[in-house]
Amino acid sequence: MDSGSISPVVTSLAAAASNNPKPSERMTEHRELIQAVRALNGAEVFGQNEELTFQLDRDTHRPVLRIVDRKTGEVLKQVPPESVLRWARRLNTP
């Protein structure tokens, strides 16, 4: 898969996980998202040297999807970008 087609996949997964459902719905959605990420990595959709990772940002509790180089750990792409997470953290700070 070329890098031009990676962004839409990551963006659509992030959008699906960023709604504001009830906590029980959120847990179900996160489990489904994790399963989708595992399936994509298992199929090597992003290539042999890259993988998709999913985690929740500690401060904003927003899902963060990254395409990471498996060998170096370098983040190649991230949704939402770090700058957006910084803004969200500032808005959540009392």
Beta strands, then each sheet from edge to edge (+ up, - down):
strand 1: 50-56
strand 2: 63-69
strand 3: 75-79
sheet 1: 1+ 2- 3+
end
